[in-house]
Amino acid sequence: MKFEYEEFSTVEEFFLYLVSVAPYMKQVLPVSSYKGFIFSILPLTPVSGDILMMIYARGNMEPGLIEFDISTKKYKTVTSVERADKTYFVILKPKIATIADSAIEAIEKNPVTK
């Protein structure tokens, strides 16, 4: 399995990216918070799954439902999906995530420097 990466400086930029690549009319998207990373892993080769893209920002979030407003680039914790003009993220905090472990290990072994 090969990983490609896109790192964002803030959680808001990360959410903005995910909103822009989400399937049309997809209002609720899963995001993981694990080992200091907030991320989503997407297949770049959907049929084989050989290449995965990890989109992430560094940080932690508590599990729950997040409402993101693309116009203000702000998010907040909510209890239900209420508005069609907002995008929602379900923050998951897995106990074990083997694909994420592999991706994180690769990032830590080969950090990109500017």
C-alpha positions, -999 to +999 in steps of 0.1 A: +000+000+000+013+034-009+004+067+007+002+102-006-004+131+018-019+166+020-012+184+053-032+215+063-021+241+088-055+243+105-085+221+111-106+247+093-085+244+062-088+206+064-126+208+067-127+232+037-108+208+016-130+179+025-161+199+017-147+207-017-140+171-026-171+155-010-196+138-033-224+161-044-252+163-018-231+144+008-239+163+040-223+141+067-187+130+064-166+109+087-133+122+101-109+104+125-090+119+154-062+095+162-026+098+176-024+136+172-039+137+137-073+147+124-077+130+091-096+113+064-080+086+041-093+085+006-085+059-021-068+074-052-072+041-070-108+031-062-107-003-078-074-016-064-070+006-034-032+005-039-027+042-034-044+061-005-044+098+001-043+109+038-057+144+042-049+157+076-042+185+101-023+179+133-044+180+165-071+162+184-109+165+185-134+148+207-159+124+192-192+139+181-210+158+154-194+190+140-213+216+119-190+234+094-200+267+078-180+271+046-187+308+043-172+317+077-148+287+078-159+280+114-171+249+131-190+240+162-202+209+180-239+202+175-263+175+186-281+170+153-280+177+115-303+207+112-294+228+081-290+219+045-266+248+039-240+234+063-217+204+061-215+180+090-186+159+101-188+129+125-156+129+145-146+093+153-118+084+177-108+048+169-090+027+195-069+010+168-066+020+131-040-001+113-042+018+080-038+051+099-009+036+119+009+028+086+003+062+072+014+080+104+045+058+105+054+068+070+049+105+078+071+103+108+099+084+090+100+109+061+089+143+073+086+169+046+106+200+054+103+234+039 
